[in-house]
Amino acid sequence: MPLPSPPGPAPRAPLSRERVLRAAVALAETGGIEALTMRRLGQELRVEAMSLYRHVANKEDLLDGMVDVVFGEIELPQAGTDWRTAMRERASSVRAALTRHPWATPLMQSRSTPGPATLRHHDAVIGTLRAAGFPIALVAHAFSALDSYIYGFAMQQRSLPFETGEETAELATAIMAGFPAGQYPHLVELTVDHVLQPGYDYGAEFEFGLDLILDGLERALRTA
């Protein structure tokens, strides 16, 4: 009796726009946005690069879709939530998404053809502020201030030459050792009395700055 033939390789999932975008995001995670080419993406999906153009028009369309994938991961403000809580939760969710996808930070606000998740996100934020009584001009100010802070903080934190508290302490100590004692007293005071203290985490500065913005928006709303 002949032995049964060994099972063949599992069939590949059919190519789709979502699968192409997910693969592009994964490729950007490992190699950065600079490593993303249509040829490399085709290799990752085991298809000819020309096959990708049935699902994305060009590289710009691919980037638009990738950004929309990231926006789709950001939690939308929940109906009935007060505006301050909603903006705080939204800020934390945006920051978490940018931490997961550092390549996306400079792209999130630069696309000229936003996708449905992007538009849904922006509309929900605007709607939350309008429902709280924000005049339309103050909505624009709030959106601009919040996004400038969130994206700016993400880019600054990403560019820092340290990640852990230990790395921060080592770098601060090395910098201070390079100049004479008493030359930069205020910098030394901040470093010794704050940065080098146990438990210091630069990322924790995010909450303090966010509260300052929310406090200012609350005052502006009361006087609007």
C-alpha positions in Angstrom: 0.0 0.0 0.0 1.6 3.3 -1.0 2.3 5.8 1.7 0.3 9.1 1.6 2.1 12.0 0.1 3.4 14.6 2.6 1.2 17.7 2.8 2.2 20.5 0.6 2.9 24.1 1.8 0.0 25.9 3.2 -1.7 28.1 0.6 -0.8 31.8 0.8 -3.5 34.2 1.8 -4.7 36.1 -1.3 -3.1 39.5 -1.8 -5.3 42.5 -0.7 -4.7 46.1 0.1 -4.9 45.4 3.9 -2.3 42.6 3.6 0.0 44.9 1.5 -0.3 47.7 4.1 0.3 45.4 7.1 3.4 44.0 5.4 4.6 47.5 4.6 4.1 48.6 8.3 6.0 45.5 9.5 8.8 46.3 7.1 9.1 49.9 8.3 9.2 48.6 11.9 12.3 46.6 11.3 14.2 48.6 8.8 12.7 52.1 9.0 10.8 54.0 6.3 14.0 54.3 4.2 14.1 50.5 3.8 10.6 50.4 2.3 10.6 50.0 -1.5 8.0 48.3 -3.7 10.6 45.7 -4.7 11.4 44.9 -1.1 7.8 44.7 -0.2 7.1 42.4 -3.0 9.9 40.1 -1.8 8.4 40.1 1.7 5.0 39.1 0.3 6.6 36.6 -2.2 5.0 38.3 -5.2 6.3 40.4 -8.1 6.4 44.1 -7.3 4.1 44.8 -10.2 1.4 42.7 -8.4 1.3 45.3 -5.6 0.0 48.0 -8.0 -3.3 46.2 -8.1 -3.8 47.3 -4.5 -1.8 50.5 -4.1 -1.5 53.1 -6.9 2.1 54.1 -6.1 4.5 54.7 -3.2 2.6 57.7 -2.0 -0.6 55.7 -1.9 1.2 53.1 0.1 2.4 55.7 2.7 -1.1 57.1 2.9 -2.5 53.7 3.7 0.2 52.9 6.3 -0.5 56.2 8.1 -4.2 55.3 8.0 -3.3 51.9 9.6 -1.7 53.7 12.5 -4.6 56.1 12.9 -6.8 53.1 13.1 -5.0 51.9 16.2 -5.7 55.2 18.1 -8.6 55.1 20.4 -11.5 57.4 19.5 -13.0 59.6 22.2 -15.9 57.8 23.8 -19.4 59.4 23.7 -20.3 60.9 27.0 -16.8 61.3 28.2 -15.9 64.8 29.4 -13.7 66.7 27.0 -10.6 66.9 29.2 -10.6 63.1 30.0 -11.2 62.4 26.3 -8.3 64.6 25.2 -6.0 63.1 27.8 -6.9 59.5 26.7 -6.6 60.4 23.1 -3.1 62.0 23.7 -1.9 58.8 25.5 -3.3 56.6 22.7 -1.6 58.7 20.0 1.7 58.6 21.9 1.5 54.9 22.4 0.9 54.4 18.6 3.9 56.6 17.8 6.0 54.6 20.2 5.0 51.4 18.5 5.6 52.9 15.1 8.4 55.5 15.4 8.7 55.7 11.6 5.2 57.2 11.5 5.8 60.3 13.6 7.0 62.6 10.8 4.3 61.3 8.4 1.1 61.5 10.4 0.3 65.1 9.6 2.0 65.3 6.2 -0.3 63.3 4.0 -2.5 65.2 1.5 -4.9 62.3 0.8 -5.9 61.0 4.3 -7.7 57.7 4.6 -11.0 56.9 6.4 -9.4 56.1 9.8 -7.5 59.4 9.7 -10.6 61.4 8.8 -12.8 59.5 11.4 -10.2 60.2 14.1 -10.0 64.0 13.3 -13.8 64.2 13.1 -14.2 62.5 16.5 -11.8 64.9 18.2 -13.4 67.9 16.7 -16.9 66.6 17.6 -15.9 66.0 21.2 -14.6 69.6 21.6 -17.6 71.1 19.9 -20.0 69.0 22.1 -18.2 70.5 25.1 -19.0 74.0 24.0 -15.7 74.9 22.3 -16.2 77.7 19.7 -14.9 76.6 16.3 -11.8 78.9 16.5 -10.9 77.5 20.0 -11.3 74.0 18.5 -8.7 74.8 15.9 -6.4 76.3 18.6 -6.8 73.2 20.9 -6.2 70.7 18.1 -3.1 72.6 17.0 -1.7 73.0 20.5 -2.3 69.3 21.5 -1.0 67.8 18.3 2.1 70.1 18.2 2.9 68.9 21.7 2.1 65.2 21.2 4.1 64.8 18.0 6.8 67.1 19.1 7.4 65.2 22.3 7.4 61.9 20.4 10.1 63.2 18.0 12.2 64.7 20.8 12.0 61.5 22.9 12.9 59.4 19.9 16.0 61.5 19.2 17.4 61.4 22.8 20.7 59.6 23.2 19.4 57.6 26.2 16.5 55.3 27.0 16.9 54.0 30.6 17.5 55.9 33.8 20.9 54.3 34.0 21.8 55.6 30.5 20.6 59.0 31.5 22.7 59.1 34.6 25.8 57.9 32.7 25.4 60.5 30.0 24.7 63.4 32.5 27.7 62.5 34.6 30.0 62.3 31.5 28.8 65.7 30.3 29.3 67.4 33.6 32.8 65.9 33.9 33.7 67.7 30.7 33.5 71.3 32.0 35.0 73.0 35.1 33.1 73.1 38.3 31.0 76.2 38.7 30.9 77.1 35.0 27.3 76.1 34.5 25.7 76.1 38.0 22.1 76.1 36.9 22.6 73.1 34.5 24.4 71.2 37.3 21.6 72.0 39.8 18.9 70.6 37.4 21.0 67.6 36.6 22.0 66.7 40.2 18.7 67.6 42.0 16.3 66.3 39.3 17.7 64.2 36.5 20.1 62.1 38.7 17.4 61.4 41.3 16.2 57.8 41.7 13.3 56.9 39.4 13.8 59.8 37.0 12.1 59.1 33.6 12.1 61.7 30.9 8.9 60.2 29.5 7.1 61.2 32.6 7.5 64.8 31.6 4.8 64.2 29.0 2.0 64.2 31.6 3.1 67.5 33.2 3.2 69.3 29.8 -0.1 67.9 28.8 -1.7 69.1 32.0 -0.4 72.6 31.3 -2.1 72.6 27.9 -5.4 71.2 29.2 -5.4 73.8 32.0 -4.9 76.6 29.5 -7.7 75.2 27.3 -10.0 75.0 30.2 -9.4 78.6 31.1 -9.9 79.6 27.5 -13.2 77.7 27.3 -14.5 79.5 30.4 -13.8 82.9 28.9 -14.9 82.0 25.4 
